[in-house]
Amino acid sequence: MVDSSISYVIALILELSGIFLLAAGIVVELTMKADIWHLFISVGSLLITAGSIIWGKILRGERNLQLKD
């Protein structure tokens, strides 16, 4: 069985790497002068992903730590 702290770190690394790939895609879209609607889709994905990390890993993680005490 994998330790919960290790699985937390692995999930966090995977999600952060996804954010960095999305950001790189946005930079490519900007430099290649892509259609503005593609940029909206990419920025929306980035915001959704970042929001899920903030809510799921940071805010909910702090609440879980408080419940354990």
CYANA upper distance limits for C-alpha pairs under 8 A (distance plus 0.5 A):
  2 VAL  CA      6 ILE  CA      7.38
  2 VAL  CA      7 SER  CA      7.19
  3 ASP  CA      7 SER  CA      6.94
  4 SER  CA      8 TYR  CA      6.56
  5 SER  CA      9 VAL  CA      6.78
  6 ILE  CA     10 ILE  CA      6.68
  7 SER  CA     11 ALA  CA      6.55
  8 TYR  CA     12 LEU  CA      6.60
  9 VAL  CA     13 ILE  CA      6.59
 10 ILE  CA     14 LEU  CA      6.71
 11 ALA  CA     15 GLU  CA      6.64
 12 LEU  CA     16 LEU  CA      6.54
 12 LEU  CA     53 ILE  CA      8.19
 12 LEU  CA     57 LYS  CA      8.06
 13 ILE  CA     17 SER  CA      6.55
 14 LEU  CA     18 GLY  CA      6.77
 15 GLU  CA     19 ILE  CA      6.87
 15 GLU  CA     49 THR  CA      8.11
 15 GLU  CA     53 ILE  CA      7.87
 16 LEU  CA     20 PHE  CA      6.79
 17 SER  CA     21 LEU  CA      6.69
 18 GLY  CA     22 LEU  CA      6.66
 19 ILE  CA     23 ALA  CA      6.63
 19 ILE  CA     46 LEU  CA      6.73
 19 ILE  CA     49 THR  CA      7.29
 19 ILE  CA     50 ALA  CA      7.51
 20 PHE  CA     24 ALA  CA      6.62
 21 LEU  CA     25 GLY  CA      6.67
 22 LEU  CA     26 ILE  CA      6.76
 22 LEU  CA     42 SER  CA      7.33
 22 LEU  CA     45 SER  CA      8.15
 22 LEU  CA     46 LEU  CA      6.64
 23 ALA  CA     27 VAL  CA      6.81
 23 ALA  CA     46 LEU  CA      7.66
 24 ALA  CA     28 VAL  CA      6.76
 25 GLY  CA     29 GLU  CA      6.63
 25 GLY  CA     42 SER  CA      8.06
 26 ILE  CA     30 LEU  CA      6.66
 26 ILE  CA     39 LEU  CA      7.05
 26 ILE  CA     42 SER  CA      6.83
 26 ILE  CA     43 VAL  CA      7.62
 27 VAL  CA     31 THR  CA      6.65
 28 VAL  CA     32 MET  CA      6.43
 29 GLU  CA     33 LYS  CA      6.43
 29 GLU  CA     34 ALA  CA      5.52
 29 GLU  CA     38 HIS  CA      8.31
 29 GLU  CA     39 LEU  CA      7.16
 30 LEU  CA     34 ALA  CA      6.79
 30 LEU  CA     39 LEU  CA      8.19
 34 ALA  CA     38 HIS  CA      7.30
 34 ALA  CA     39 LEU  CA      7.67
 35 ASP  CA     39 LEU  CA      7.33
 36 ILE  CA     40 PHE  CA      6.82
 37 TRP  CA     41 ILE  CA      6.85
 38 HIS  CA     42 SER  CA      6.79
 39 LEU  CA     43 VAL  CA      6.55
 40 PHE  CA     44 GLY  CA      6.45
 41 ILE  CA     45 SER  CA      6.74
 42 SER  CA     46 LEU  CA      6.72
 43 VAL  CA     47 LEU  CA      6.70
 44 GLY  CA     48 ILE  CA      6.68
 45 SER  CA     49 THR  CA      6.60
 46 LEU  CA     50 ALA  CA      6.56
 47 LEU  CA     51 GLY  CA      6.41
 48 ILE  CA     52 SER  CA      6.67
 49 THR  CA     53 ILE  CA      6.92
 50 ALA  CA     54 ILE  CA      6.78
 51 GLY  CA     55 TRP  CA      6.56
 52 SER  CA     56 GLY  CA      6.02
 52 SER  CA     57 LYS  CA      8.21
 53 ILE  CA     57 LYS  CA      5.75
 53 ILE  CA     58 ILE  CA      7.34
 54 ILE  CA     58 ILE  CA      5.61
 54 ILE  CA     59 LEU  CA      6.78
 55 TRP  CA     59 LEU  CA      5.51
 55 TRP  CA     60 ARG  CA      6.53
 56 GLY  CA     60 ARG  CA      5.75
 56 GLY  CA     61 GLY  CA      7.35
 57 LYS  CA     61 GLY  CA      5.71
 58 ILE  CA     62 GLU  CA      6.61
 59 LEU  CA     63 ARG  CA      6.94
 60 ARG  CA     64 ASN  CA      6.69
 61 GLY  CA     65 LEU  CA      6.75
 62 GLU  CA     66 GLN  CA      6.79
 63 ARG  CA     67 LEU  CA      6.81
 64 ASN  CA     68 LYS  CA      6.89
 65 LEU  CA     69 ASP  CA      7.19
